[in-house]
């Protein structure tokens, strides 16, 4: 389940990133849509980081031990 969530967040980040690139190219850097798309990407990145931290904290992701 955690793997699926991580993959979905990564996919959402990529879609948002390319959406921002497309809107930047189409609008010429003028407007709010590019900023909104890239803001969503930052939100997805933070959510992914939080999910990975929680997964490690609750033992869903094994830690590295020597």
PDBQT receptor file of N, H, CA, C and O in Angstrom, charges set to zero:
ATOM      1  N   UNK A   1       0.824  -1.200   0.000  1.00  0.00    +0.000 N 
ATOM      2  CA  UNK A   1       0.000   0.000   0.000  1.00  0.00    +0.000 C 
ATOM      3  C   UNK A   1       0.866   1.261   0.000  1.00  0.00    +0.000 C 
ATOM      4  O   UNK A   1       0.566   2.233  -0.693  1.00  0.00    +0.000 OA
ATOM      5  N   UNK A   2       1.940   1.230   0.785  1.00  0.00    +0.000 N 
ATOM      6  H   UNK A   2       2.184   0.441   1.348  1.00  0.00    +0.000 HD
ATOM      7  CA  UNK A   2       2.834   2.383   0.853  1.00  0.00    +0.000 C 
ATOM      8  C   UNK A   2       3.533   2.612  -0.488  1.00  0.00    +0.000 C 
ATOM      9  O   UNK A   2       3.736   3.751  -0.910  1.00  0.00    +0.000 OA
ATOM     10  N   UNK A   3       3.894   1.518  -1.147  1.00  0.00    +0.000 N 
ATOM     11  H   UNK A   3       3.730   0.593  -0.804  1.00  0.00    +0.000 HD
ATOM     12  CA  UNK A   3       4.551   1.647  -2.450  1.00  0.00    +0.000 C 
ATOM     13  C   UNK A   3       3.631   2.319  -3.464  1.00  0.00    +0.000 C 
ATOM     14  O   UNK A   3       4.074   3.148  -4.259  1.00  0.00    +0.000 OA
ATOM     15  N   UNK A   4       2.369   1.965  -3.435  1.00  0.00    +0.000 N 
ATOM     16  H   UNK A   4       2.008   1.292  -2.789  1.00  0.00    +0.000 HD
ATOM     17  CA  UNK A   4       1.405   2.558  -4.358  1.00  0.00    +0.000 C 
ATOM     18  C   UNK A   4       1.255   4.049  -4.081  1.00  0.00    +0.000 C 
ATOM     19  O   UNK A   4       1.215   4.854  -5.011  1.00  0.00    +0.000 OA
ATOM     20  N   UNK A   5       1.172   4.417  -2.803  1.00  0.00    +0.000 N 
ATOM     21  H   UNK A   5       1.204   3.762  -2.048  1.00  0.00    +0.000 HD
ATOM     22  CA  UNK A   5       1.043   5.824  -2.432  1.00  0.00    +0.000 C 
ATOM     23  C   UNK A   5       2.271   6.621  -2.869  1.00  0.00    +0.000 C 
ATOM     24  O   UNK A   5       2.142   7.731  -3.385  1.00  0.00    +0.000 OA
ATOM     25  N   UNK A   6       3.447   6.061  -2.665  1.00  0.00    +0.000 N 
ATOM     26  H   UNK A   6       3.552   5.159  -2.246  1.00  0.00    +0.000 HD
ATOM     27  CA  UNK A   6       4.681   6.739  -3.076  1.00  0.00    +0.000 C 
ATOM     28  C   UNK A   6       4.719   6.900  -4.600  1.00  0.00    +0.000 C 
ATOM     29  O   UNK A   6       5.087   7.961  -5.104  1.00  0.00    +0.000 OA
ATOM     30  N   UNK A   7       4.344   5.863  -5.318  1.00  0.00    +0.000 N 
ATOM     31  H   UNK A   7       4.045   5.002  -4.908  1.00  0.00    +0.000 HD
ATOM     32  CA  UNK A   7       4.334   5.954  -6.781  1.00  0.00    +0.000 C 
ATOM     33  C   UNK A   7       3.308   6.971  -7.279  1.00  0.00    +0.000 C 
ATOM     34  O   UNK A   7       3.575   7.706  -8.230  1.00  0.00    +0.000 OA
ATOM     35  N   UNK A   8       2.139   7.017  -6.642  1.00  0.00    +0.000 N 
ATOM     36  H   UNK A   8       1.922   6.420  -5.869  1.00  0.00    +0.000 HD
ATOM     37  CA  UNK A   8       1.137   7.998  -7.036  1.00  0.00    +0.000 C 
ATOM     38  C   UNK A   8       1.611   9.418  -6.776  1.00  0.00    +0.000 C 
ATOM     39  O   UNK A   8       1.377  10.309  -7.592  1.00  0.00    +0.000 OA
ATOM     40  N   UNK A   9       2.274   9.639  -5.647  1.00  0.00    +0.000 N 
ATOM     41  H   UNK A   9       2.464   8.916  -4.984  1.00  0.00    +0.000 HD
ATOM     42  CA  UNK A   9       2.805  10.970  -5.360  1.00  0.00    +0.000 C 
ATOM     43  C   UNK A   9       3.904  11.358  -6.347  1.00  0.00    +0.000 C 
ATOM     44  O   UNK A   9       3.970  12.509  -6.779  1.00  0.00    +0.000 OA
ATOM     45  N   UNK A  10       4.758  10.418  -6.702  1.00  0.00    +0.000 N 
ATOM     46  H   UNK A  10       4.705   9.483  -6.351  1.00  0.00    +0.000 HD
ATOM     47  CA  UNK A  10       5.798  10.704  -7.696  1.00  0.00    +0.000 C 
ATOM     48  C   UNK A  10       5.183  11.008  -9.056  1.00  0.00    +0.000 C 
ATOM     49  O   UNK A  10       5.637  11.914  -9.755  1.00  0.00    +0.000 OA
ATOM     50  N   UNK A  11       4.162  10.261  -9.430  1.00  0.00    +0.000 N 
ATOM     51  H   UNK A  11       3.793   9.525  -8.862  1.00  0.00    +0.000 HD
ATOM     52  CA  UNK A  11       3.483  10.520 -10.694  1.00  0.00    +0.000 C 
ATOM     53  C   UNK A  11       2.805  11.890 -10.681  1.00  0.00    +0.000 C 
ATOM     54  O   UNK A  11       2.861  12.624 -11.668  1.00  0.00    +0.000 OA
ATOM     55  N   UNK A  12       2.172  12.226  -9.571  1.00  0.00    +0.000 N 
ATOM     56  H   UNK A  12       2.127  11.630  -8.770  1.00  0.00    +0.000 HD
ATOM     57  CA  UNK A  12       1.523  13.540  -9.459  1.00  0.00    +0.000 C 
ATOM     58  C   UNK A  12       2.556  14.659  -9.542  1.00  0.00    +0.000 C 
ATOM     59  O   UNK A  12       2.292  15.707 -10.132  1.00  0.00    +0.000 OA
ATOM     60  N   UNK A  13       3.729  14.442  -8.954  1.00  0.00    +0.000 N 
ATOM     61  H   UNK A  13       3.943  13.591  -8.475  1.00  0.00    +0.000 HD
ATOM     62  CA  UNK A  13       4.794  15.443  -9.039  1.00  0.00    +0.000 C 
ATOM     63  C   UNK A  13       5.236  15.642 -10.483  1.00  0.00    +0.000 C 
ATOM     64  O   UNK A  13       5.415  16.775 -10.931  1.00  0.00    +0.000 OA
ATOM     65  N   UNK A  14       5.412  14.549 -11.206  1.00  0.00    +0.000 N 
ATOM     66  H   UNK A  14       5.267  13.629 -10.842  1.00  0.00    +0.000 HD
ATOM     67  CA  UNK A  14       5.842  14.653 -12.605  1.00  0.00    +0.000 C 
ATOM     68  C   UNK A  14       4.781  15.327 -13.470  1.00  0.00    +0.000 C 
ATOM     69  O   UNK A  14       5.104  16.165 -14.311  1.00  0.00    +0.000 OA
ATOM     70  N   UNK A  15       3.526  14.966 -13.268  1.00  0.00    +0.000 N 
ATOM     71  H   UNK A  15       3.263  14.285 -12.585  1.00  0.00    +0.000 HD
ATOM     72  CA  UNK A  15       2.449  15.589 -14.040  1.00  0.00    +0.000 C 
ATOM     73  C   UNK A  15       2.405  17.078 -13.761  1.00  0.00    +0.000 C 
ATOM     74  O   UNK A  15       2.255  17.878 -14.684  1.00  0.00    +0.000 OA
ATOM     75  N   UNK A  16       2.534  17.456 -12.508  1.00  0.00    +0.000 N 
ATOM     76  H   UNK A  16       2.656  16.806 -11.758  1.00  0.00    +0.000 HD
ATOM     77  CA  UNK A  16       2.507  18.869 -12.147  1.00  0.00    +0.000 C 
ATOM     78  C   UNK A  16       3.715  19.608 -12.718  1.00  0.00    +0.000 C 
ATOM     79  O   UNK A  16       3.590  20.743 -13.178  1.00  0.00    +0.000 OA
ATOM     80  N   UNK A  17       4.867  18.974 -12.690  1.00  0.00    +0.000 N 
ATOM     81  H   UNK A  17       4.968  18.052 -12.317  1.00  0.00    +0.000 HD
ATOM     82  CA  UNK A  17       6.071  19.597 -13.225  1.00  0.00    +0.000 C 
ATOM     83  C   UNK A  17       5.941  19.852 -14.721  1.00  0.00    +0.000 C 
ATOM     84  O   UNK A  17       6.247  20.946 -15.195  1.00  0.00    +0.000 OA
ATOM     85  N   UNK A  18       5.489  18.845 -15.468  1.00  0.00    +0.000 N 
ATOM     86  H   UNK A  18       5.241  17.956 -15.083  1.00  0.00    +0.000 HD
ATOM     87  CA  UNK A  18       5.349  19.028 -16.910  1.00  0.00    +0.000 C 
ATOM     88  C   UNK A  18       4.186  19.948 -17.252  1.00  0.00    +0.000 C 
ATOM     89  O   UNK A  18       4.208  20.626 -18.280  1.00  0.00    +0.000 OA
ATOM     90  N   UNK A  19       3.175  19.975 -16.398  1.00  0.00    +0.000 N 
ATOM     91  H   UNK A  19       3.157  19.425 -15.563  1.00  0.00    +0.000 HD
ATOM     92  CA  UNK A  19       2.090  20.934 -16.586  1.00  0.00    +0.000 C 
ATOM     93  C   UNK A  19       2.620  22.360 -16.432  1.00  0.00    +0.000 C 
ATOM     94  O   UNK A  19       2.272  23.245 -17.213  1.00  0.00    +0.000 OA
ATOM     95  N   UNK A  20       3.461  22.573 -15.422  1.00  0.00    +0.000 N 
ATOM     96  H   UNK A  20       3.744  21.854 -14.788  1.00  0.00    +0.000 HD
ATOM     97  CA  UNK A  20       4.075  23.884 -15.244  1.00  0.00    +0.000 C 
ATOM     98  C   UNK A  20       4.947  24.266 -16.424  1.00  0.00    +0.000 C 
ATOM     99  O   UNK A  20       4.941  25.419 -16.857  1.00  0.00    +0.000 OA
ATOM    100  N   UNK A  21       5.700  23.304 -16.949  1.00  0.00    +0.000 N 
ATOM    101  H   UNK A  21       5.705  22.368 -16.597  1.00  0.00    +0.000 HD
ATOM    102  CA  UNK A  21       6.537  23.567 -18.122  1.00  0.00    +0.000 C 
ATOM    103  C   UNK A  21       5.689  23.926 -19.333  1.00  0.00    +0.000 C 
ATOM    104  O   UNK A  21       6.008  24.867 -20.059  1.00  0.00    +0.000 OA
ATOM    105  N   UNK A  22       4.621  23.188 -19.552  1.00  0.00    +0.000 N 
ATOM    106  H   UNK A  22       4.362  22.423 -18.962  1.00  0.00    +0.000 HD
ATOM    107  CA  UNK A  22       3.728  23.467 -20.673  1.00  0.00    +0.000 C 
ATOM    108  C   UNK A  22       3.090  24.850 -20.539  1.00  0.00    +0.000 C 
ATOM    109  O   UNK A  22       3.025  25.608 -21.506  1.00  0.00    +0.000 OA
ATOM    110  N   UNK A  23       2.620  25.170 -19.328  1.00  0.00    +0.000 N 
ATOM    111  H   UNK A  23       2.673  24.554 -18.542  1.00  0.00    +0.000 HD
ATOM    112  CA  UNK A  23       1.985  26.468 -19.125  1.00  0.00    +0.000 C 
ATOM    113  C   UNK A  23       2.991  27.609 -19.237  1.00  0.00    +0.000 C 
ATOM    114  O   UNK A  23       2.651  28.691 -19.717  1.00  0.00    +0.000 OA
ATOM    115  N   UNK A  24       4.220  27.378 -18.801  1.00  0.00    +0.000 N 
ATOM    116  H   UNK A  24       4.497  26.499 -18.411  1.00  0.00    +0.000 HD
ATOM    117  CA  UNK A  24       5.259  28.391 -18.947  1.00  0.00    +0.000 C 
ATOM    118  C   UNK A  24       5.527  28.658 -20.424  1.00  0.00    +0.000 C 
ATOM    119  O   UNK A  24       5.669  29.808 -20.841  1.00  0.00    +0.000 OA
ATOM    120  N   UNK A  25       5.596  27.594 -21.205  1.00  0.00    +0.000 N 
ATOM    121  H   UNK A  25       5.481  26.660 -20.867  1.00  0.00    +0.000 HD
ATOM    122  CA  UNK A  25       5.831  27.748 -22.640  1.00  0.00    +0.000 C 
ATOM    123  C   UNK A  25       4.631  28.414 -23.325  1.00  0.00    +0.000 C 
ATOM    124  O   UNK A  25       4.801  29.289 -24.173  1.00  0.00    +0.000 OA
ATOM    125  N   UNK A  26       3.437  27.997 -22.954  1.00  0.00    +0.000 N 
ATOM    126  H   UNK A  26       3.299  27.286 -22.265  1.00  0.00    +0.000 HD
ATOM    127  CA  UNK A  26       2.231  28.495 -23.613  1.00  0.00    +0.000 C 
ATOM    128  C   UNK A  26       1.919  29.945 -23.236  1.00  0.00    +0.000 C 
ATOM    129  O   UNK A  26       1.580  30.750 -24.104  1.00  0.00    +0.000 OA
ATOM    130  N   UNK A  27       2.032  30.280 -21.958  1.00  0.00    +0.000 N 
ATOM    131  H   UNK A  27       2.307  29.627 -21.253  1.00  0.00    +0.000 HD
ATOM    132  CA  UNK A  27       1.686  31.629 -21.497  1.00  0.00    +0.000 C 
ATOM    133  C   UNK A  27       2.856  32.604 -21.577  1.00  0.00    +0.000 C 
ATOM    134  O   UNK A  27       2.668  33.810 -21.421  1.00  0.00    +0.000 OA
ATOM    135  N   UNK A  28       4.037  32.103 -21.812  1.00  0.00    +0.000 N 
ATOM    136  H   UNK A  28       4.190  31.123 -21.939  1.00  0.00    +0.000 HD
ATOM    137  CA  UNK A  28       5.202  32.972 -21.899  1.00  0.00    +0.000 C 
ATOM    138  C   UNK A  28       5.657  33.520 -20.556  1.00  0.00    +0.000 C 
ATOM    139  O   UNK A  28       6.297  34.570 -20.502  1.00  0.00    +0.000 OA
ATOM    140  N   UNK A  29       5.339  32.825 -19.473  1.00  0.00    +0.000 N 
ATOM    141  H   UNK A  29       4.819  31.972 -19.517  1.00  0.00    +0.000 HD
ATOM    142  CA  UNK A  29       5.770  33.263 -18.151  1.00  0.00    +0.000 C 
ATOM    143  C   UNK A  29       4.888  34.330 -17.536  1.00  0.00    +0.000 C 
ATOM    144  O   UNK A  29       5.184  34.831 -16.452  1.00  0.00    +0.000 OA
ATOM    145  N   UNK A  30       3.807  34.683 -18.214  1.00  0.00    +0.000 N 
ATOM    146  H   UNK A  30       3.566  34.276 -19.095  1.00  0.00    +0.000 HD
ATOM    147  CA  UNK A  30       2.889  35.689 -17.696  1.00  0.00    +0.000 C 
ATOM    148  C   UNK A  30       1.632  34.960 -17.218  1.00  0.00    +0.000 C 
ATOM    149  O   UNK A  30       1.042  34.172 -17.958  1.00  0.00    +0.000 OA
ATOM    150  N   UNK A  31       1.237  35.225 -15.998  1.00  0.00    +0.000 N 
ATOM    151  H   UNK A  31       1.716  35.864 -15.397  1.00  0.00    +0.000 HD
ATOM    152  CA  UNK A  31       0.029  34.597 -15.481  1.00  0.00    +0.000 C 
ATOM    153  C   UNK A  31       0.301  33.825 -14.208  1.00  0.00    +0.000 C 
ATOM    154  O   UNK A  31       1.433  33.704 -13.741  1.00  0.00    +0.000 OA
ATOM    155  N   UNK A  32      -0.766  33.319 -13.683  1.00  0.00    +0.000 N 
ATOM    156  H   UNK A  32      -1.686  33.417 -14.063  1.00  0.00    +0.000 HD
ATOM    157  CA  UNK A  32      -0.704  32.663 -12.382  1.00  0.00    +0.000 C 
ATOM    158  C   UNK A  32      -0.748  31.143 -12.488  1.00  0.00    +0.000 C 
ATOM    159  O   UNK A  32      -0.461  30.445 -11.516  1.00  0.00    +0.000 OA
ATOM    160  N   UNK A  33      -1.102  30.632 -13.651  1.00  0.00    +0.000 N 
ATOM    161  H   UNK A  33      -1.335  31.200 -14.441  1.00  0.00    +0.000 HD
ATOM    162  CA  UNK A  33      -1.282  29.180 -13.775  1.00  0.00    +0.000 C 
ATOM    163  C   UNK A  33       0.016  28.409 -13.610  1.00  0.00    +0.000 C 
ATOM    164  O   UNK A  33       0.017  27.323 -13.029  1.00  0.00    +0.000 OA
ATOM    165  N   UNK A  34       1.117  28.948 -14.108  1.00  0.00    +0.000 N 
ATOM    166  H   UNK A  34       1.115  29.829 -14.580  1.00  0.00    +0.000 HD
ATOM    167  CA  UNK A  34       2.405  28.273 -13.950  1.00  0.00    +0.000 C 
ATOM    168  C   UNK A  34       2.801  28.205 -12.489  1.00  0.00    +0.000 C 
ATOM    169  O   UNK A  34       3.266  27.167 -12.017  1.00  0.00    +0.000 OA
ATOM    170  N   UNK A  35       2.623  29.289 -11.778  1.00  0.00    +0.000 N 
ATOM    171  H   UNK A  35       2.245  30.132 -12.161  1.00  0.00    +0.000 HD
ATOM    172  CA  UNK A  35       2.968  29.318 -10.356  1.00  0.00    +0.000 C 
ATOM    173  C   UNK A  35       2.112  28.329  -9.585  1.00  0.00    +0.000 C 
ATOM    174  O   UNK A  35       2.604  27.639  -8.692  1.00  0.00    +0.000 OA
ATOM    175  N   UNK A  36       0.834  28.258  -9.926  1.00  0.00    +0.000 N 
ATOM    176  H   UNK A  36       0.434  28.818 -10.652  1.00  0.00    +0.000 HD
ATOM    177  CA  UNK A  36      -0.065  27.337  -9.242  1.00  0.00    +0.000 C 
ATOM    178  C   UNK A  36       0.351  25.887  -9.487  1.00  0.00    +0.000 C 
ATOM    179  O   UNK A  36       0.335  25.078  -8.559  1.00  0.00    +0.000 OA
ATOM    180  N   UNK A  37       0.721  25.549 -10.720  1.00  0.00    +0.000 N 
ATOM    181  H   UNK A  37       0.733  26.207 -11.474  1.00  0.00    +0.000 HD
ATOM    182  CA  UNK A  37       1.137  24.182 -11.040  1.00  0.00    +0.000 C 
ATOM    183  C   UNK A  37       2.411  23.818 -10.290  1.00  0.00    +0.000 C 
ATOM    184  O   UNK A  37       2.535  22.705  -9.779  1.00  0.00    +0.000 OA
ATOM    185  N   UNK A  38       3.355  24.748 -10.221  1.00  0.00    +0.000 N 
ATOM    186  H   UNK A  38       3.254  25.653 -10.635  1.00  0.00    +0.000 HD
ATOM    187  CA  UNK A  38       4.602  24.454  -9.516  1.00  0.00    +0.000 C 
ATOM    188  C   UNK A  38       4.411  24.447  -8.003  1.00  0.00    +0.000 C 
ATOM    189  O   UNK A  38       5.143  23.761  -7.290  1.00  0.00    +0.000 OA
ATOM    190  N   UNK A  39       3.439  25.202  -7.510  1.00  0.00    +0.000 N 
ATOM    191  H   UNK A  39       2.844  25.759  -8.089  1.00  0.00    +0.000 HD
ATOM    192  CA  UNK A  39       3.111  25.153  -6.089  1.00  0.00    +0.000 C 
ATOM    193  C   UNK A  39       2.524  23.793  -5.733  1.00  0.00    +0.000 C 
ATOM    194  O   UNK A  39       2.821  23.247  -4.671  1.00  0.00    +0.000 OA
ATOM    195  N   UNK A  40       1.699  23.249  -6.608  1.00  0.00    +0.000 N 
ATOM    196  H   UNK A  40       1.458  23.693  -7.471  1.00  0.00    +0.000 HD
ATOM    197  CA  UNK A  40       1.190  21.899  -6.382  1.00  0.00    +0.000 C 
ATOM    198  C   UNK A  40       2.328  20.888  -6.329  1.00  0.00    +0.000 C 
ATOM    199  O   UNK A  40       2.304  19.960  -5.520  1.00  0.00    +0.000 OA
ATOM    200  N   UNK A  41       3.326  21.070  -7.195  1.00  0.00    +0.000 N 
ATOM    201  H   UNK A  41       3.345  21.824  -7.852  1.00  0.00    +0.000 HD
ATOM    202  CA  UNK A  41       4.468  20.146  -7.186  1.00  0.00    +0.000 C 
ATOM    203  C   UNK A  41       5.196  20.198  -5.857  1.00  0.00    +0.000 C 
ATOM    204  O   UNK A  41       5.604  19.160  -5.336  1.00  0.00    +0.000 OA
ATOM    205  N   UNK A  42       5.367  21.384  -5.302  1.00  0.00    +0.000 N 
ATOM    206  H   UNK A  42       5.036  22.227  -5.725  1.00  0.00    +0.000 HD
ATOM    207  CA  UNK A  42       6.018  21.517  -3.998  1.00  0.00    +0.000 C 
ATOM    208  C   UNK A  42       5.184  20.828  -2.929  1.00  0.00    +0.000 C 
ATOM    209  O   UNK A  42       5.729  20.161  -2.050  1.00  0.00    +0.000 OA
ATOM    210  N   UNK A  43       3.869  20.984  -2.998  1.00  0.00    +0.000 N 
ATOM    211  H   UNK A  43       3.426  21.525  -3.713  1.00  0.00    +0.000 HD
ATOM    212  CA  UNK A  43       2.988  20.313  -2.043  1.00  0.00    +0.000 C 
ATOM    213  C   UNK A  43       3.087  18.798  -2.140  1.00  0.00    +0.000 C 
ATOM    214  O   UNK A  43       3.121  18.108  -1.121  1.00  0.00    +0.000 OA
ATOM    215  N   UNK A  44       3.135  18.277  -3.365  1.00  0.00    +0.000 N 
ATOM    216  H   UNK A  44       3.108  18.837  -4.193  1.00  0.00    +0.000 HD
ATOM    217  CA  UNK A  44       3.291  16.831  -3.541  1.00  0.00    +0.000 C 
ATOM    218  C   UNK A  44       4.647  16.357  -3.016  1.00  0.00    +0.000 C 
ATOM    219  O   UNK A  44       4.742  15.267  -2.452  1.00  0.00    +0.000 OA
ATOM    220  N   UNK A  45       5.687  17.155  -3.192  1.00  0.00    +0.000 N 
ATOM    221  H   UNK A  45       5.610  18.040  -3.649  1.00  0.00    +0.000 HD
ATOM    222  CA  UNK A  45       7.007  16.799  -2.680  1.00  0.00    +0.000 C 
ATOM    223  C   UNK A  45       7.009  16.731  -1.157  1.00  0.00    +0.000 C 
ATOM    224  O   UNK A  45       7.569  15.805  -0.569  1.00  0.00    +0.000 OA
ATOM    225  N   UNK A  46       6.386  17.707  -0.532  1.00  0.00    +0.000 N 
ATOM    226  H   UNK A  46       5.931  18.458  -1.009  1.00  0.00    +0.000 HD
ATOM    227  CA  UNK A  46       6.298  17.696   0.934  1.00  0.00    +0.000 C 
ATOM    228  C   UNK A  46       5.463  16.525   1.432  1.00  0.00    +0.000 C 
ATOM    229  O   UNK A  46       5.797  15.913   2.446  1.00  0.00    +0.000 OA
ATOM    230  N   UNK A  47       4.384  16.211   0.730  1.00  0.00    +0.000 N 
ATOM    231  H   UNK A  47       4.112  16.709  -0.094  1.00  0.00    +0.000 HD
ATOM    232  CA  UNK A  47       3.553  15.069   1.118  1.00  0.00    +0.000 C 
ATOM    233  C   UNK A  47       4.336  13.767   0.981  1.00  0.00    +0.000 C 
ATOM    234  O   UNK A  47       4.230  12.887   1.835  1.00  0.00    +0.000 OA
ATOM    235  N   UNK A  48       5.114  13.641  -0.079  1.00  0.00    +0.000 N 
ATOM    236  H   UNK A  48       5.200  14.356  -0.773  1.00  0.00    +0.000 HD
ATOM    237  CA  UNK A  48       5.941  12.443  -0.261  1.00  0.00    +0.000 C 
ATOM    238  C   UNK A  48       6.966  12.323   0.856  1.00  0.00    +0.000 C 
ATOM    239  O   UNK A  48       7.179  11.233   1.388  1.00  0.00    +0.000 OA
ATOM    240  N   UNK A  49       7.593  13.415   1.210  1.00  0.00    +0.000 N 
ATOM    241  H   UNK A  49       7.420  14.300   0.779  1.00  0.00    +0.000 HD
ATOM    242  CA  UNK A  49       8.571  13.410   2.294  1.00  0.00    +0.000 C 
ATOM    243  C   UNK A  49       7.911  12.989   3.610  1.00  0.00    +0.000 C 
ATOM    244  O   UNK A  49       8.476  12.198   4.365  1.00  0.00    +0.000 OA
ATOM    245  N   UNK A  50       6.723  13.513   3.879  1.00  0.00    +0.000 N 
ATOM    246  H   UNK A  50       6.264  14.155   3.265  1.00  0.00    +0.000 HD
ATOM    247  CA  UNK A  50       6.001  13.169   5.109  1.00  0.00    +0.000 C 
ATOM    248  C   UNK A  50       5.602  11.694   5.119  1.00  0.00    +0.000 C 
ATOM    249  O   UNK A  50       5.688  11.038   6.158  1.00  0.00    +0.000 OA
ATOM    250  N   UNK A  51       5.171  11.172   3.981  1.00  0.00    +0.000 N 
ATOM    251  H   UNK A  51       5.101  11.705   3.138  1.00  0.00    +0.000 HD
ATOM    252  CA  UNK A  51       4.790   9.757   3.901  1.00  0.00    +0.000 C 
ATOM    253  C   UNK A  51       6.002   8.864   4.128  1.00  0.00    +0.000 C 
ATOM    254  O   UNK A  51       5.906   7.857   4.829  1.00  0.00    +0.000 OA
ATOM    255  N   UNK A  52       7.137   9.222   3.546  1.00  0.00    +0.000 N 
ATOM    256  H   UNK A  52       7.215  10.041   2.978  1.00  0.00    +0.000 HD
ATOM    257  CA  UNK A  52       8.349   8.424   3.743  1.00  0.00    +0.000 C 
ATOM    258  C   UNK A  52       8.824   8.474   5.192  1.00  0.00    +0.000 C 
ATOM    259  O   UNK A  52       9.242   7.458   5.747  1.00  0.00    +0.000 OA
ATOM    260  N   UNK A  53       8.761   9.642   5.797  1.00  0.00    +0.000 N 
ATOM    261  H   UNK A  53       8.422  10.468   5.347  1.00  0.00    +0.000 HD
ATOM    262  CA  UNK A  53       9.140   9.740   7.214  1.00  0.00    +0.000 C 
ATOM    263  C   UNK A  53       8.210   8.921   8.095  1.00  0.00    +0.000 C 
ATOM    264  O   UNK A  53       8.668   8.211   8.990  1.00  0.00    +0.000 OA
ATOM    265  N   UNK A  54       6.913   9.013   7.849  1.00  0.00    +0.000 N 
ATOM    266  H   UNK A  54       6.541   9.590   7.122  1.00  0.00    +0.000 HD
ATOM    267  CA  UNK A  54       5.949   8.250   8.637  1.00  0.00    +0.000 C 
ATOM    268  C   UNK A  54       6.142   6.753   8.421  1.00  0.00    +0.000 C 
ATOM    269  O   UNK A  54       6.054   5.973   9.369  1.00  0.00    +0.000 OA
ATOM    270  N   UNK A  55       6.399   6.352   7.201  1.00  0.00    +0.000 N 
ATOM    271  H   UNK A  55       6.470   6.985   6.430  1.00  0.00    +0.000 HD
ATOM    272  CA  UNK A  55       6.646   4.936   6.917  1.00  0.00    +0.000 C 
ATOM    273  C   UNK A  55       7.862   4.412   7.642  1.00  0.00    +0.000 C 
ATOM    274  O   UNK A  55       7.853   3.287   8.143  1.00  0.00    +0.000 OA
ATOM    275  N   UNK A  56       8.900   5.207   7.704  1.00  0.00    +0.000 N 
ATOM    276  H   UNK A  56       8.907   6.121   7.297  1.00  0.00    +0.000 HD
ATOM    277  CA  UNK A  56      10.095   4.803   8.442  1.00  0.00    +0.000 C 
ATOM    278  C   UNK A  56       9.825   4.769   9.941  1.00  0.00    +0.000 C 
ATOM    279  O   UNK A  56      10.257   3.847  10.633  1.00  0.00    +0.000 OA
ATOM    280  N   UNK A  57       9.113   5.771  10.440  1.00  0.00    +0.000 N 
ATOM    281  H   UNK A  57       8.762   6.520   9.878  1.00  0.00    +0.000 HD
ATOM    282  CA  UNK A  57       8.829   5.872  11.873  1.00  0.00    +0.000 C 
ATOM    283  C   UNK A  57       7.979   4.713  12.370  1.00  0.00    +0.000 C 
ATOM    284  O   UNK A  57       8.211   4.209  13.469  1.00  0.00    +0.000 OA
ATOM    285  N   UNK A  58       6.995   4.279  11.578  1.00  0.00    +0.000 N 
ATOM    286  H   UNK A  58       6.807   4.689  10.686  1.00  0.00    +0.000 HD
ATOM    287  CA  UNK A  58       6.086   3.222  11.999  1.00  0.00    +0.000 C 
ATOM    288  C   UNK A  58       6.533   1.837  11.543  1.00  0.00    +0.000 C 
ATOM    289  O   UNK A  58       5.790   0.866  11.684  1.00  0.00    +0.000 OA
ATOM    290  N   UNK A  59       7.736   1.743  11.002  1.00  0.00    +0.000 N 
ATOM    291  H   UNK A  59       8.340   2.532  10.888  1.00  0.00    +0.000 HD
ATOM    292  CA  UNK A  59       8.296   0.446  10.674  1.00  0.00    +0.000 C 
ATOM    293  C   UNK A  59       7.854  -0.125   9.343  1.00  0.00    +0.000 C 
ATOM    294  O   UNK A  59       8.129  -1.293   9.072  1.00  0.00    +0.000 OA
ATOM    295  N   UNK A  60       7.192   0.630   8.512  1.00  0.00    +0.000 N 
ATOM    296  H   UNK A  60       6.969   1.580   8.733  1.00  0.00    +0.000 HD
ATOM    297  CA  UNK A  60       6.778   0.130   7.213  1.00  0.00    +0.000 C 
ATOM    298  C   UNK A  60       7.926   0.122   6.216  1.00  0.00    +0.000 C 
ATOM    299  O   UNK A  60       7.907  -0.620   5.233  1.00  0.00    +0.000 OA
ATOM    300  N   UNK A  61       8.929   0.957   6.481  1.00  0.00    +0.000 N 
ATOM    301  H   UNK A  61       8.945   1.560   7.279  1.00  0.00    +0.000 HD
ATOM    302  CA  UNK A  61      10.150   1.004   5.693  1.00  0.00    +0.000 C 
ATOM    303  C   UNK A  61      11.279   0.588   6.625  1.00  0.00    +0.000 C 
ATOM    304  O   UNK A  61      11.551   1.275   7.609  1.00  0.00    +0.000 OA
ATOM    305  N   UNK A  62      11.938  -0.524   6.330  1.00  0.00    +0.000 N 
ATOM    306  H   UNK A  62      11.717  -1.082   5.530  1.00  0.00    +0.000 HD
ATOM    307  CA  UNK A  62      13.004  -0.987   7.242  1.00  0.00    +0.000 C 
ATOM    308  C   UNK A  62      14.209  -0.047   7.189  1.00  0.00    +0.000 C 
ATOM    309  O   UNK A  62      14.542   0.504   6.140  1.00  0.00    +0.000 OA
ATOM    310  N   UNK A  63      14.838   0.118   8.320  1.00  0.00    +0.000 N 
ATOM    311  H   UNK A  63      14.567  -0.330   9.173  1.00  0.00    +0.000 HD
ATOM    312  CA  UNK A  63      16.032   0.952   8.419  1.00  0.00    +0.000 C 
ATOM    313  C   UNK A  63      17.272   0.172   8.016  1.00  0.00    +0.000 C 
ATOM    314  O   UNK A  63      17.254  -1.053   7.897  1.00  0.00    +0.000 OA
ATOM    315  N   UNK A  64      18.322   0.903   7.815  1.00  0.00    +0.000 N 
ATOM    316  H   UNK A  64      18.336   1.898   7.912  1.00  0.00    +0.000 HD
ATOM    317  CA  UNK A  64      19.591   0.285   7.440  1.00  0.00    +0.000 C 
ATOM    318  C   UNK A  64      20.395   0.007   8.702  1.00  0.00    +0.000 C 
ATOM    319  O   UNK A  64      20.582   0.899   9.530  1.00  0.00    +0.000 OA
ATOM    320  N   UNK A  65      20.865  -1.209   8.851  1.00  0.00    +0.000 N 
ATOM    321  H   UNK A  65      20.713  -1.933   8.178  1.00  0.00    +0.000 HD
ATOM    322  CA  UNK A  65      21.705  -1.552  10.005  1.00  0.00    +0.000 C 
ATOM    323  C   UNK A  65      22.893  -2.360   9.524  1.00  0.00    +0.000 C 
ATOM    324  O   UNK A  65      22.793  -3.142   8.578  1.00  0.00    +0.000 OA
ATOM    325  N   UNK A  66      24.011  -2.159  10.185  1.00  0.00    +0.000 N 
ATOM    326  H   UNK A  66      24.093  -1.524  10.953  1.00  0.00    +0.000 HD
ATOM    327  CA  UNK A  66      25.238  -2.841   9.774  1.00  0.00    +0.000 C 
ATOM    328  C   UNK A  66      25.445  -4.084  10.584  1.00  0.00    +0.000 C 
ATOM    329  O   UNK A  66      26.429  -4.795  10.383  1.00  0.00    +0.000 OA
TER     330      UNK A  66
